[in-house]
Amino acid sequence: MVGNIDIKKMVAFEKIQDLLVKNKSFVLEAGAGSGKTFTLIQTIAHLIAEKGKVLSYNNKKIVCITYTNVARNEIVERLEYNPLLEISTIHEFLWGTVKNFQSQLFDEICLLNEERAVTKPDKYLPDLKNRVKFLQVTYADIGYRDFEKGRLHHDDVIEIAANLIEKYPLLTKIVVDKYPYIFIDEYQDTSPRVVDALLNSMLFIDNPKICFGFFGDSFQKIYDGGVGTMASYIDENKLFLVEKSENYRSSAAIVKFLNKFRTSLQQVLPSERNRISGSVSFINCDNYPPIVKGQNKTDYEKSLQPYKDANYDKIISSLESQGWNFGKNSEDKILIIANSRVAERSGFGKLYKIASSKYGEGATEQIIKREHVLIKFFTGSVDRQSGVERGDGLEHLIEYYTSGDYNGIVSFLNSNGSEIISGPKANRYFKLVKHEDKQRIFDTIDKLQSLRLGSNIGSVLDYLIENNLLALAEPFARYLEKIAVLPADIPDPDERIRHEDNIKFYTSVRELPYNEIIELFKFVKNETVFSTKHGTKGDQFRNVLVIIDDTSWKSMYNFQNFIGGSESIEERFLRTRNLFYVCSSRAKENLVILSLSEMGEHALTNVQSWLGKSNIFSISHFR
């Protein structure tokens, strides 16, 4: 017995053990709550126990590629930092594989640049191969693309590494000799370009020295760039399918519900979970006024927002009266499908709306994932390779200040601060010399506090720059330099339009209240009851309220069509189904699904077949 899990009942793990003895590669298809990460850890621990001495003697290692902080941290803690195991992100692994092939990397950069001549002519660099010579091709997760200086963006690493793996057998031999076992967690989110390169160049060429293990769930693919399913790769001789059907997370009612629309993998409840019955409820908002004759659909949908807000408030009040807790760091969670609604409810809706107008669906990456340099400057970001929060944004300094952590302030300024003491010897880094310096720092931050709470983003930014409180990272400094260029000084008309668009975004963000940044920081630090569709992945909560609304992201999701079985666009069907599955499967005890857009009769009939009539409610049921 390990924890609450009886190893003897882990049929999937026994199959994996058998495959490892035969050095056969496999795909573990594991539903939500099945203990996939536990099985991954067991697999690695088993290999270390059985093959550790041989691996160590031959200077070989097991590599585990993972995408979520939850899984990464659990693997590291359970395996006690074993030196035979390397844990990395896919970017870290691929870059480590190709970074020493410098001449080939340069050739690939030139090839990508030539492709730009057709796909992105505004980004094309004429005669790059003959004109530019640099010492080394580099990649940093926080970095930016600059082909003229040999700097790669994280998207470039995927494409270039896959190309090199396919082109150079020597490179694959080096990888196989170093890593005889490669395990990929959350396989469904791995780029199909990478899966093709790894399998076709290393496994499907009758290579007995390599063993792959893909751990994941095709129903939990919610990133568009992922491979999704591995069904087309399954090979009766080289890559075997192993299914894991237990659900150790959710109550009986939730497992039964999930099985209704995931018929390909029917989950079962381990005996120790049978005592938790739980509940699943579906609430249909059918109290909206009819569309007015002559009113267009967009205006009509906007007119319904006050009704939707009132319906939302009714359900929150009802759930709270039943013991749900929507306070800070609560066990219960509200999962809102549309990120724009999450932003509105969390207090940074205006910021997200401005980003959406410029970046469209990419607003999530720019704002919530904090990839835009302007946002990073205030909130910091997450290291793509380690998954660790970077404490380099202004709000981290404010955290130290408000908690009275003087050592934290000094450490932060030593790492991220600019010299605020004027004089000929001033440099970009803060140096504490005497007591007056300490007082000057606190006076500067005191004034900053007043600005944060009562002014706009632009005023805070100007104050930081004027007082040299934070160093400007190179990407941000370059961004500000570009913004300062007058549109009239740009001769190319298309480039001028793009530049004007960038200026509009920057100016609009500057005019927003700084409180939008404060609320965004609270959200990314998980200090609110809300979560995005991507942010919740890998997590679990006591009770979950899932909010769906078909007036949001219409081209991406349609829940009425999915539930009613009438979706004709396969990509939208899969995207909607997977998102619905991921959100619904986060709950341990009780799940409530609130449809803010009214469901039609056919969809409600299907919901009734899933849940039973007694678990479906009209919004009018709540007062």
Disulfide bonds with the S-S distance in Angstrom:
none
